[in-house]
Amino acid sequence: MSRLLEAVRDGDFADSPVDNEMLAAALKLPLVAVANCLQEAKARSFIWGIRSGRQPAPWYTDLEMTVQGKRFLANRQE
């Protein structure tokens, strides 16, 4: 989960919006694994994004980390 959130956070500084495909490339994971991780992160209110109809679902575009996600990462780094 930490690696995923770090990739979303680091993507905030990129020129393109963060989506499943970008995360899969950054984390070197299959799209299905990224979708599963994003589903958990969304359920825990760690991320926010626009839901898209692409597969594998859930597919998000314009992903951002929420305050809860930032707190989770901060606590993991202490």
C-alpha positions in Angstrom: 0.0 0.0 0.0 2.8 2.4 0.9 4.5 2.0 -2.6 1.2 2.7 -4.3 0.5 5.8 -2.3 4.0 7.0 -2.8 3.6 6.6 -6.6 0.3 8.5 -6.5 2.0 11.3 -4.4 5.0 11.4 -6.7 2.7 11.5 -9.8 1.2 14.7 -8.5 4.3 16.4 -9.8 4.2 14.8 -13.2 3.0 16.4 -16.4 0.3 13.8 -16.9 -2.6 12.7 -14.7 -2.0 9.7 -12.5 -4.1 6.6 -13.6 -3.9 2.9 -13.3 -1.6 2.5 -16.4 0.9 5.0 -15.0 0.9 3.3 -11.6 1.4 -0.1 -13.2 4.4 1.1 -15.1 5.9 2.9 -12.1 5.4 -0.1 -9.7 6.2 -2.8 -12.3 2.9 -4.5 -11.5 0.2 -6.0 -13.7 -2.9 -3.8 -14.2 -5.1 -6.3 -12.3 -2.8 -6.0 -9.2 -3.0 -2.2 -9.4 -6.8 -2.2 -9.7 -7.0 -4.4 -6.6 -4.7 -2.1 -4.6 -6.6 1.0 -5.7 -9.9 -0.7 -4.7 -8.5 -1.2 -1.2 -7.0 2.3 -1.1 -10.3 3.8 -2.1 -12.2 1.8 0.5 -9.8 3.1 3.2 -10.2 6.7 1.8 -6.5 7.0 1.0 -7.1 8.1 -2.6 -9.5 10.1 -4.7 -10.0 9.9 -8.4 -12.4 10.0 -11.3 -13.8 6.5 -12.1 -13.5 5.4 -15.7 -15.0 2.5 -17.6 -11.6 1.0 -18.6 -10.7 -2.5 -17.6 -9.5 -4.0 -15.3 -11.9 -2.2 -13.0 -11.8 -0.2 -11.0 -9.9 2.2 -13.3 -9.2 5.7 -12.0 -7.9 8.8 -13.7 -6.6 12.0 -12.1 -5.7 10.2 -8.9 -4.8 12.2 -5.8 -3.9 11.2 -2.3 -6.4 12.3 0.4 -5.5 13.6 3.9 -6.0 10.1 5.2 -3.5 8.7 2.7 -0.9 11.4 3.6 -1.3 10.6 7.3 -0.9 6.9 6.6 2.4 7.5 4.7 3.6 9.9 7.4 3.0 7.3 10.1 4.8 4.6 8.1 7.9 6.8 7.8 8.2 7.6 11.5 
